[in-house]
Structures are given as structure tokens and as C-alpha cells.
Amino acid sequence: MTTLTMRDFRSNLATSFDRVDGGERVYIRRNSKLYTLVSVEDDDLTITPALAAKIEQARQEHREGKTLKFESAAAAQKWMDEL
């Protein structure tokens, strides 16, 4: 695991990407937030037939009113807290 400041990350872009390609976790700290550099595979960008079917099923459930609807983020958070 490597944690870099933004300055270090900008100065060592190629090395940072090489570390991720080698399986290492690379974190980048910007102000008080922490970000992760990750590799994205082609499969992560492709909608497979199985995923397309799940998306269509969710759309159909939404059309039929079988989904939850919250009036605010606070209401959604309250519902999740009660799970």
C-alpha cells in the first residue's frame, strides 16, 4: 500500500500506474480526502446480456411501481438505518 500526496502523485504518474498494474494499492491524499487509483478492465465497461436483463427487469419494476421512492435523502437514510 502506498499513500501519495497530490504533488507526489503528479510527479510520479508512471510509477503510480505501474504499481497499480503490479497489484499494489495506491492511495492519493488531496486535502483531507483519500482517493484510490484502480485499474479498470474492459469487462467493467461492458454491459453483458445478463446485466442488460437485470437493468430491463429493474426498469419494468419501476414502471409497475414496485420500487421504493423517497422524498428526500434524509428519508432514504432513515429507511436504510432501520434495516
N, C-alpha and C positions, 0 to 999 in steps of 0.2 A: 504494500500500500504506500502510495506517495501522495503527499499533500503539497500543492504548489500555490504560491501567491499568483495573482494575475500577472504581475511583472515577470516572475519566473516562467509561467506558462507561455507567455508571448515570446520570451527569449529562447525557449526550448520546445517549440511546437513539434518538430520532427521527432525528438526524443520522447516526448509525451505520447505521441501516437504510436511509436514503436513499442513503448511499454504496454500500452493497451493491447496492441496486436500480440504481444507476448503473454497475455493473460493477467497482467498486473492491473490492480485498481488504481486509477489516478483521480485524485480529488483536486478541485481548484477552489481556492478561497477568494471570494470577492466581497469586500467589506465584511459584514457579519454572516454572509451566506456561504454555504458549501455546495459545490456542484460536482457531478461525476462525469468523467469523459468515458463514453462507451462506444463500442463498435456496433454498427447496425448491419445486419445481414440482409441479403435480398429477400429472404423469407419474411423478414419483419415488415417489408414494404408491399408484400403481395397479398391480395385478398384471394384466399383459396376458395374452392367451391363450398367447402364445409363452413367457412367463415361467412361467405355470401348467404348461405342458407340461414345461418343464425341471425344475420342482420335483417333478412327479409322476415323471419319469424318475429323479431322484435318490432319491426315496423307494423306488421299485421296486429300484434298485441296492442300496440299504441293506437292504431286506428279503431280497434274494438274497445278501447277504454280500459284495458286490463293492466295499465301501468300506473305507477304512483305519480302524483302531481303535488308539488309543494308550492306554497305561495311565496316562500322566502327561503334563503339559505339557512336561516335560523330554524325554520320548521323542519327542514331536511336533517339538519344536525341533531335536533331534538329526537326525531324518529330514529336516527342511527344510534344515538346514545341509549335509547330504550331497547335496542336489540339484545 
